[in-house]
């Protein structure tokens, strides 16, 4: 050892080899960490669904059952009880079809819904909901067959049809009738849920344990059964079961119910897209706690912060937003998503800074650890609403292991190869199962890192300080000090590159500019009225904060690839207005159906993990329309996106998102 110390060159070589060995240990630690979950949650059998739906059915399966599996089971489950694989993200949850209850009906509350009622629901869908229209997807034969199958599930196929309620002719909606309606509304205590003026959105627990939010009755465009006066009269007469909306057939006369319809018509506001209308949905709700609840469900918080089964079903009943998902963004490291239910120790302002700027008291979050650059556009009210909602959650106590990184050299080489400062990873990998409770690999990384700093410090000290008997003239000292300064600068530069893009000294605006700086503005020529401009601006805002940019790009051209054995290989669609390769030939109704019901223009089902329509199903009508209004303004991009491929052996074993370049070959590769 004394000889090693006396030879400066030998000591530095030894130190370098030791440092490299420690660095290799850090890489080994980073690659082995969190490779497998601590536990794996398995969903109910009814949520098991081959992809594409029905591909596993034998030819002898009856037509009704075949159509149900292909079109309905993703939400309602294989057994029809409402537990499909996409159902866990949806509010309200899809109903249990085995009960025979139907929200929109023309028969008395105690009687089964008619065949016509069920046919109309399947054919036309329900407004402002995830229940889509299958009018252009199913043939008449398929429609009759699936309706019959649903009736068989509930045991009502053999029940004699109930007589429909007769809707009496409506009166003229005179001031006297309207005033009688207001009085009847108060007598029936409708204001308990909807407020005295009809505008209260009361939030309460439903009979099935799921949260229910009463609609604002001043917004008839949100009525699931339709805003037509006859349909509103029927809802008052039959109720909306299953759900908290009761029937008032026994508590009022038919004429009194028409009076209430007249009063509701008198308080109706213009829709946001109509002259004089303005945005009034949950996304602009003055009650920030209610707004935060809405934002947490309509955005993609759940995508990372809720663990999932091996086939992509979220464990929302027990662990919604409780973290535990393994996320690898090589070479930036592997992390386990944080527990958002246990953040009461942070103030609203701290949470707002984390959400919009990635700034924590002790560190800056990389945009690959938390996509705060997309949330940076959030208004103060929206960021505070989301923070307030998260602080209101009942904490789920869990041990989330810390993020772990790879060795310095491996990270530097890979980041430089990918291109600094962003070092765009080739793919993001989302692991199934729950990683909560895994032993943290961070202490090993910290120990190795401190050892590297110690070795480096000793090497620098040995380089600078001569031993007894060593002589250095002025020239030697100049070379020594210059070399040391260069080494320190090199180390500092390497440290900066190692930290990027999560370097605390980088202003958040720089990361935001690099992520969404090219997001097309609203075109005034296409939004000529104040209402149209407000809708399009809201759509642009949602396109950003709802993370559409992440998969479809700033310009909406798409092409990002997703690979997983659960769904095969999928590609993000071209959302621009290009007439051939984009959405130029899509109708607004087709776009709305794809966004919140997962059905493409051709009728092809969209996997909820490829296009998160299960979460977007929670968007209100005005926000869906606003998003469509903005999509119509995206300049055309002539990018033909690859067609999806069914599951194959070469697909990734874990859910992988390949962001760049676009249109990569199908299957799993780096």
Order of alpha helices (4+ residues) and beta strands (2+ residues): alpha-alpha-alpha-alpha-alpha-alpha-alpha-alpha-beta-beta-alpha-alpha-alpha-alpha-alpha-beta-beta-alpha-alpha-alpha-alpha-beta-alpha-alpha-alpha-alpha-alpha-beta-beta-alpha-alpha-alpha-beta
